[in-house]
């Protein structure tokens, strides 16, 4: 009888601890699933925000590229004077705050020279000619000058917009300057009155007036 009782007593196995353990595991798994679910949602939300930011940045960049700039000045120069033109450009922009400015060598590639010249002259308030020894030797420079001069004569708002300039390096002597250029007061960089000359010529009111006319003409072409 004792042996039978012990067999009967030893056969039942308590399931409570096992059930509790399984429930804990299930709860833990459920919590982990919730965390993963929230984490996935957060990641997806973050991805969407990043994609929207990238789209906005691309749109702004596209607008900037499409928007044409009306420059305060363009420097027309001989091919061998590109470095000197860049120096003068930097001086006018940084020391005098006359910006934006551009030099002819920075005009877009792949266009015809005449198209670039037209865009340079009509897309800026003042046309500066870099009078150097190289200027006389460059036939294209002479053509640029006469074309720009005629443009300033024929278009009222371009009057006095052509500015000859003798830079510090390799300037063209006055006695060798073409007659048509001698009739226009030139900027003399080595002159003690250079700063006053610059301040007198490059006035914001003239720039804004030319910019408004340029915008109107652009709108007429677009429509």
C-alpha positions as CSV (number, residue, x, y, z in Angstrom):
1,X,0.0,0.0,0.0
2,X,2.8,2.4,0.8
3,X,4.5,1.7,-2.5
4,X,1.3,2.3,-4.4
5,X,0.6,5.5,-2.6
6,X,4.0,6.8,-3.4
7,X,3.5,5.9,-7.1
8,X,0.2,7.7,-7.2
9,X,1.6,10.7,-5.3
10,X,4.7,11.1,-7.5
11,X,2.8,10.9,-10.8
12,X,1.1,14.3,-10.8
13,X,3.3,17.2,-12.0
14,X,2.5,20.7,-11.0
15,X,2.1,22.9,-14.2
16,X,1.9,26.3,-12.4
17,X,5.6,27.2,-12.6
18,X,5.8,26.2,-16.2
19,X,2.7,28.2,-17.1
20,X,4.0,31.3,-15.4
21,X,7.3,30.9,-17.2
22,X,5.6,30.6,-20.6
23,X,3.4,33.6,-19.8
24,X,6.5,35.7,-19.0
25,X,8.1,34.7,-22.2
26,X,5.0,35.5,-24.2
27,X,4.7,38.9,-22.4
28,X,8.3,39.7,-23.1
29,X,7.9,38.7,-26.7
30,X,4.8,40.8,-27.0
31,X,6.6,43.8,-25.4
32,X,9.5,43.3,-27.8
33,X,7.1,43.1,-30.8
34,X,5.5,46.4,-29.6
35,X,8.9,48.0,-29.3
36,X,9.9,46.8,-32.7
37,X,6.7,48.0,-34.2
38,X,7.2,51.5,-32.7
39,X,10.8,51.4,-33.8
40,X,9.8,50.6,-37.4
41,X,7.2,53.4,-37.3
42,X,9.8,55.9,-36.1
43,X,12.3,54.7,-38.7
44,X,9.7,55.0,-41.5
45,X,8.6,58.4,-40.3
46,X,12.3,59.5,-40.2
47,X,12.8,58.2,-43.7
48,X,9.8,60.1,-45.0
49,X,11.0,63.3,-43.4
50,X,14.5,62.8,-44.9
51,X,13.0,62.2,-48.3
52,X,10.9,65.3,-48.0
53,X,13.9,67.4,-47.0
54,X,15.9,66.0,-50.0
55,X,13.0,66.9,-52.3
56,X,12.8,70.4,-50.9
57,X,16.6,70.8,-51.3
58,X,16.4,69.6,-54.9
59,X,13.6,72.0,-55.7
60,X,15.5,75.0,-54.2
61,X,18.6,74.0,-56.1
62,X,16.6,73.8,-59.3
63,X,15.0,77.2,-58.7
64,X,18.5,78.7,-58.1
65,X,19.8,77.2,-61.3
66,X,16.8,78.3,-63.3
67,X,16.9,81.9,-61.9
68,X,19.0,84.1,-64.0
69,X,21.2,86.7,-62.3
70,X,21.5,90.3,-63.3
71,X,25.1,91.2,-62.6
72,X,26.4,94.6,-61.5
73,X,29.3,94.4,-63.9
74,X,31.0,92.2,-66.5
75,X,34.7,92.5,-67.3
76,X,35.5,92.0,-70.9
77,X,39.2,91.1,-71.3
78,X,41.8,89.5,-73.6
79,X,42.3,85.8,-73.2
80,X,45.7,86.3,-71.7
81,X,44.4,88.6,-69.1
82,X,42.0,86.2,-67.4
83,X,44.0,86.2,-64.1
84,X,44.1,90.0,-64.0
85,X,40.4,90.1,-64.7
86,X,39.8,87.7,-61.8
87,X,41.9,90.0,-59.5
88,X,40.0,93.1,-60.5
89,X,36.7,91.2,-60.1
90,X,37.7,90.2,-56.5
91,X,38.8,93.7,-55.7
92,X,35.5,95.3,-56.8
93,X,33.4,92.8,-55.0
94,X,35.4,92.5,-51.8
95,X,36.8,96.0,-51.3
96,X,33.9,98.0,-52.7
97,X,31.0,95.6,-52.2
98,X,30.1,95.8,-55.9
99,X,28.6,92.4,-56.5
100,X,27.7,90.1,-58.1
101,X,30.2,90.6,-60.9
102,X,31.4,88.3,-63.6
103,X,34.3,88.1,-66.0
104,X,33.9,87.1,-69.7
105,X,35.9,83.8,-69.1
106,X,33.2,82.7,-66.7
107,X,30.4,82.9,-69.2
108,X,28.8,79.5,-70.1
109,X,30.7,77.2,-72.4
110,X,29.1,75.7,-75.5
111,X,27.4,78.9,-76.7
112,X,28.3,81.1,-79.7
113,X,30.6,84.0,-78.9
114,X,28.1,86.6,-80.1
115,X,25.4,85.0,-77.8
116,X,27.7,85.1,-74.8
117,X,28.7,88.7,-75.6
118,X,25.0,89.8,-75.8
119,X,24.1,88.0,-72.6
120,X,27.2,89.5,-70.8
121,X,26.4,93.1,-71.9
122,X,22.7,93.0,-71.5
123,X,22.8,90.9,-68.3
124,X,24.8,93.4,-66.4
125,X,24.6,97.1,-65.4
126,X,28.2,98.0,-66.4
127,X,30.6,96.7,-69.0
128,X,34.2,97.1,-67.9
129,X,37.0,96.8,-70.5
130,X,40.3,95.8,-69.2
131,X,42.7,98.0,-71.1
132,X,46.1,96.2,-71.2
133,X,48.8,95.6,-73.8
134,X,47.0,92.4,-74.7
135,X,43.8,94.3,-75.5
136,X,45.2,95.8,-78.7
137,X,46.5,92.5,-79.9
138,X,43.1,90.8,-79.5
139,X,40.8,91.4,-82.5
140,X,37.9,89.9,-80.5
141,X,38.4,92.5,-77.8
142,X,38.1,95.3,-80.3
143,X,34.9,93.8,-81.7
144,X,33.6,93.5,-78.1
145,X,34.3,97.1,-77.4
146,X,32.7,98.6,-80.5
147,X,29.6,96.3,-80.1
148,X,29.2,97.3,-76.5
149,X,29.7,101.0,-77.3
150,X,27.0,100.9,-80.0
151,X,24.7,99.1,-77.6
152,X,25.2,101.9,-75.0
153,X,24.5,104.5,-77.6
154,X,21.4,102.9,-79.1
155,X,19.8,101.9,-75.7
156,X,19.0,104.9,-73.5
157,X,19.2,103.0,-70.2
158,X,22.7,101.7,-71.2
159,X,24.1,105.2,-71.5
160,X,27.5,105.6,-69.7
161,X,27.5,101.8,-69.0
162,X,30.8,101.2,-70.8
163,X,33.7,101.7,-68.4
164,X,37.3,101.4,-69.8
165,X,39.8,100.5,-67.0
166,X,43.5,100.5,-66.8
167,X,44.5,97.9,-64.2
168,X,47.7,98.0,-62.2
169,X,49.4,95.2,-64.2
170,X,50.3,95.7,-67.8
171,X,48.1,98.8,-68.4
172,X,47.6,100.2,-72.0
173,X,49.3,103.6,-72.3
174,X,46.9,106.5,-73.0
175,X,48.7,107.4,-76.2
176,X,48.1,103.9,-77.6
177,X,44.4,103.8,-76.6
178,X,41.9,103.6,-79.5
179,X,40.4,107.0,-80.2
180,X,36.8,105.9,-79.4
181,X,38.0,104.8,-75.9
182,X,39.8,108.1,-75.3
183,X,36.5,109.9,-75.4
184,X,35.3,108.0,-72.2
185,X,36.8,108.7,-68.8
186,X,38.7,105.5,-67.8
187,X,39.1,104.1,-64.4
188,X,42.8,104.3,-63.4
189,X,43.6,101.8,-60.7
190,X,46.9,103.4,-59.9
191,X,45.3,106.9,-59.5
192,X,44.8,108.4,-56.1
193,X,41.2,109.2,-57.0
194,X,40.4,105.6,-58.0
195,X,38.1,105.0,-55.0
196,X,36.1,108.2,-55.6
197,X,35.8,107.2,-59.3
198,X,34.4,103.8,-58.4
199,X,31.9,105.2,-55.9
200,X,30.7,107.8,-58.3
201,X,30.2,105.3,-61.2
202,X,28.7,102.2,-59.5
203,X,25.6,103.6,-57.9
204,X,22.8,101.3,-56.7
205,X,20.1,103.5,-58.1
206,X,21.5,103.0,-61.6
207,X,21.8,99.2,-61.1
208,X,18.2,98.9,-59.8
209,X,16.8,100.8,-62.7
210,X,18.7,98.7,-65.3
211,X,17.7,95.5,-63.4
212,X,14.0,96.4,-63.6
213,X,14.2,97.1,-67.3
214,X,16.1,93.8,-67.8
215,X,13.4,91.9,-65.9
216,X,10.6,93.5,-67.9
217,X,12.3,92.6,-71.2
218,X,12.8,89.0,-69.9
219,X,9.1,88.7,-69.0
220,X,8.1,89.9,-72.4
221,X,10.2,87.3,-74.1
222,X,8.9,84.5,-71.8
223,X,5.3,85.4,-72.5
